[in-house]
Amino acid sequence: MLSRKQGRANLEIDRKFDVVVVGGGNAALTAAITAAEEDRSKKVLLIERAPREFRGGNSKYTRSIRYVHDHDNYSSGPYNKNEYIADIEKATKGYTTKEILEKVVTESADLPAWMNQHGITLHHAVRGAFHYSQANAFIMGGGKQLVNTYYYDLEKLGVKILYETCVDSFSQDRNGILIKVSRNGSSGEIYASSAVIASGGYEANLEWLREGYGSAIDNSVVRGNRYNDGIPLKKLFELGAEQIGEPNQAHWTAVDGRAPKYDGGFVTRIDLIPLGIVVNKNCKRFYDEGEDLWTKRYVLWGHLVRDQPDQVAYVIIDSKMLGETLMPMYKPYSGNTLGDLAVKLGISPENLIKTVNEFNEHVPESAKYDLMRLDGSSTSGLDPNKSNWSRKIDKPPYYAWPLKPGITFTYLSVKINTKSQIFLKSGGLLENFYAAGELTSGNVYGRGYVGGTGLVIGSVTGITAGKEAMQDA
Ligand SMILES: Cc1cc2nc3c(=O)[nH]c(=O)nc-3n(C[C@H](O)[C@H](O)[C@H](O)COP(=O)(O)OP(=O)(O)OC[C@H]3O[C@@H](n4cnc5c(N)ncnc54)[C@H](O)[C@@H]3O)c2cc1C
């Protein structure tokens, strides 16, 4: 039983564990499963801040993983290690840590089998709602199924799980690692021989985000878990952990302007941009909507919208384009004329008509339209031009979706080695502590992102951390 602290009731929890895992998403779950499987005689505890029904962090919103393979049943062709590394090096513009990148990519090849052994099935590559590629495969049932299956595994392995319990701090003393926790006004102290910190980034901490993004944060939304406010990450920095990554680098996407402030998940993402044009609140186009394949540009649009006045923009299409791709969850605004549409959006009808007319005048008459590839259907003489998929916007009714920036996860992280151990600023390692998942993402991503790698970073660092932490214990 725990001692009563001044003004706070004590939590009725066991006091001593061999391995404590902080967090409740993919990285924490893979770490806890691995630790428990490594030595079943030892005691493992997982501490998840969210209530049981909200468990699973950002991981519950995921869909796909990217991994090295020779052409399995889940994707449209082979994807080798060199291609994978090259894709990330290109996206990060070299802001990556070579040995961690090498480890993550190499070990990605083992993940489908590991996942399968732990109850996860991938979708076969059939034509349907998802866009199959060589690189990515989709999880049957999505991220919610993934986390639920891993929690089920943990229960079978006898791992103790504390829900609705926030890790407030940790420190080292002669008895091991002291972890202070709280739940509904009660507090408690737990000792661990070793700890894996896998509590995600700080994307839900608006105050901390302002350090990197200023007031643009006020009109942005947090796509994922409201509990990821970075308390454990901050505590690791206070313990002297070395930082990697910068506060103004994170994963963003454009989401529907009506998305909730937190936990909208992937259904709020707007993927229609290549079909039409995007204007800001002054009805000005500001970037090439057809610059490259959407899978290579969707992240950029989160940053672009964030940099517009009041962080708003609108994607505009006409009725020809409706049904060309998976429709967003939110209904579009519509108008029989562009003027009507502009009135509904609260933007200037004259300016919108002028921008659309100007765009239409620069669309080549001979344009061949093919959304499945870079079709070269480009405007010329516009600033900016649209490089592919240019089609006149001239068939009423007209449709629009409002856009906002949505932050997915932050890159400012603790610096780790290939054993998921944490470097100290002063030199050496933070003894008996391991880190996994988003809170280490800056080791791979100093800039940019390549789809389907968040889960892979989490699983590779999680499995490593779980194994190493149990060996320490
Ligand atoms: C909408 C959306 C879609 C995405 N789609 C994909 C995709 O398809 N493929 C992909 O690879 N990646 C995707 N990502 C990114 C991916 O979700 C993350 O990179 C990955 O899941 C991170 O795993 P994690 O375990 O590190 O963090 P999380 O899954 O976010 O887990 C962090 C956990 O820590 C807990 N926690 C936080 N603070 C505390 C505390 N103080 N005490 C105790 N617990 C705490 C949280 O409650 C949470 O359970 C997506 C992200 C979002 C938001």
The ligand as an SDF file (V2000), in Angstrom:
LIG
                    3D

 53 58  0  0  0  0  0  0  0  0999 V2000
   -5.2220   10.3970  -37.3790 C   0  0  0  0  0  0  0  0  0  0  0  0
   -3.9020    9.6900  -37.4200 C   0  0  0  0  0  0  0  0  0  0  0  0
   -3.6680    8.7230  -38.3980 C   0  0  0  0  0  0  0  0  0  0  0  0
   -2.4300    8.0690  -38.4520 C   0  0  0  0  0  0  0  0  0  0  0  0
   -2.2450    7.0830  -39.3840 N   0  0  0  0  0  0  0  0  0  0  0  0
   -1.0950    6.3860  -39.3890 C   0  0  0  0  0  0  0  0  0  0  0  0
   -0.9440    5.2460  -40.2430 C   0  0  0  0  0  0  0  0  0  0  0  0
   -1.8560    4.8480  -40.9750 O   0  0  0  0  0  0  0  0  0  0  0  0
    0.2520    4.5800  -40.2090 N   0  0  0  0  0  0  0  0  0  0  0  0
    1.2720    4.9530  -39.3750 C   0  0  0  0  0  0  0  0  0  0  0  0
    2.3180    4.3180  -39.3850 O   0  0  0  0  0  0  0  0  0  0  0  0
    1.1430    6.0130  -38.5270 N   0  0  0  0  0  0  0  0  0  0  0  0
   -0.0110    6.7220  -38.5230 C   0  0  0  0  0  0  0  0  0  0  0  0
   -0.1630    7.7550  -37.6290 N   0  0  0  0  0  0  0  0  0  0  0  0
    0.9440    8.0640  -36.7090 C   0  0  0  0  0  0  0  0  0  0  0  0
    0.9320    7.0170  -35.5860 C   0  0  0  0  0  0  0  0  0  0  0  0
   -0.3180    7.0550  -34.9280 O   0  0  0  0  0  0  0  0  0  0  0  0
    1.9750    7.2540  -34.5410 C   0  0  0  0  0  0  0  0  0  0  0  0
    3.2210    7.5440  -35.0760 O   0  0  0  0  0  0  0  0  0  0  0  0
    2.1210    6.0310  -33.6360 C   0  0  0  0  0  0  0  0  0  0  0  0
    0.8890    5.4020  -33.4380 O   0  0  0  0  0  0  0  0  0  0  0  0
    2.6800    6.4570  -32.3290 C   0  0  0  0  0  0  0  0  0  0  0  0
    2.6230    5.3990  -31.4030 O   0  0  0  0  0  0  0  0  0  0  0  0
    3.0310    5.6770  -29.9070 P   0  0  0  0  0  0  0  0  0  0  0  0
    2.7140    4.4510  -29.1620 O   0  0  0  0  0  0  0  0  0  0  0  0
    4.3890    6.2520  -29.8440 O   0  0  0  0  0  0  0  0  0  0  0  0
    2.0460    6.8810  -29.4430 O   0  0  0  0  0  0  0  0  0  0  0  0
    0.4930    6.8270  -29.1550 P   0  0  0  0  0  0  0  0  0  0  0  0
   -0.1820    5.7580  -29.9050 O   0  0  0  0  0  0  0  0  0  0  0  0
   -0.0270    8.2130  -29.3450 O   0  0  0  0  0  0  0  0  0  0  0  0
    0.4140    6.4400  -27.6170 O   0  0  0  0  0  0  0  0  0  0  0  0
    0.8220    7.3140  -26.6000 C   0  0  0  0  0  0  0  0  0  0  0  0
    0.1580    6.8310  -25.3300 C   0  0  0  0  0  0  0  0  0  0  0  0
    0.7190    7.4440  -24.1850 O   0  0  0  0  0  0  0  0  0  0  0  0
   -0.3320    7.7710  -23.2760 C   0  0  0  0  0  0  0  0  0  0  0  0
    0.1480    8.8520  -22.4030 N   0  0  0  0  0  0  0  0  0  0  0  0
    0.4400   10.1270  -22.7410 C   0  0  0  0  0  0  0  0  0  0  0  0
    0.8560   10.7980  -21.6600 N   0  0  0  0  0  0  0  0  0  0  0  0
    0.8390    9.9250  -20.6230 C   0  0  0  0  0  0  0  0  0  0  0  0
    1.1540   10.0310  -19.2310 C   0  0  0  0  0  0  0  0  0  0  0  0
    1.5840   11.1800  -18.6870 N   0  0  0  0  0  0  0  0  0  0  0  0
    0.9970    8.9340  -18.4540 N   0  0  0  0  0  0  0  0  0  0  0  0
    0.5500    7.7360  -18.9760 C   0  0  0  0  0  0  0  0  0  0  0  0
    0.2490    7.5980  -20.2910 N   0  0  0  0  0  0  0  0  0  0  0  0
    0.3940    8.6780  -21.0960 C   0  0  0  0  0  0  0  0  0  0  0  0
   -1.4750    8.1430  -24.1810 C   0  0  0  0  0  0  0  0  0  0  0  0
   -2.7400    8.1040  -23.5540 O   0  0  0  0  0  0  0  0  0  0  0  0
   -1.3360    7.1010  -25.2900 C   0  0  0  0  0  0  0  0  0  0  0  0
   -1.9850    5.9070  -24.9440 O   0  0  0  0  0  0  0  0  0  0  0  0
   -1.4040    8.4120  -37.5290 C   0  0  0  0  0  0  0  0  0  0  0  0
   -1.6490    9.3680  -36.5380 C   0  0  0  0  0  0  0  0  0  0  0  0
   -2.8960    9.9840  -36.4650 C   0  0  0  0  0  0  0  0  0  0  0  0
   -3.1540   10.9920  -35.3640 C   0  0  0  0  0  0  0  0  0  0  0  0
  1  2  1  0
  2  3  1  0
  2 52  2  0
  3  4  2  0
  4  5  1  0
  4 50  1  0
  5  6  2  0
  6  7  1  0
  6 13  1  0
  7  8  2  0
  7  9  1  0
  9 10  1  0
 10 11  2  0
 10 12  1  0
 12 13  2  0
 13 14  1  0
 14 15  1  0
 14 50  1  0
 15 16  1  0
 16 17  1  0
 16 18  1  0
 18 19  1  0
 18 20  1  0
 20 21  1  0
 20 22  1  0
 22 23  1  0
 23 24  1  0
 24 25  2  0
 24 26  1  0
 24 27  1  0
 27 28  1  0
 28 29  2  0
 28 30  1  0
 28 31  1  0
 31 32  1  0
 32 33  1  0
 33 34  1  0
 33 48  1  0
 34 35  1  0
 35 36  1  0
 35 46  1  0
 36 37  1  0
 36 45  1  0
 37 38  2  0
 38 39  1  0
 39 40  1  0
 39 45  2  0
 40 41  1  0
 40 42  2  0
 42 43  1  0
 43 44  2  0
 44 45  1  0
 46 47  1  0
 46 48  1  0
 48 49  1  0
 50 51  2  0
 51 52  1  0
 52 53  1  0
M  END
$$$$
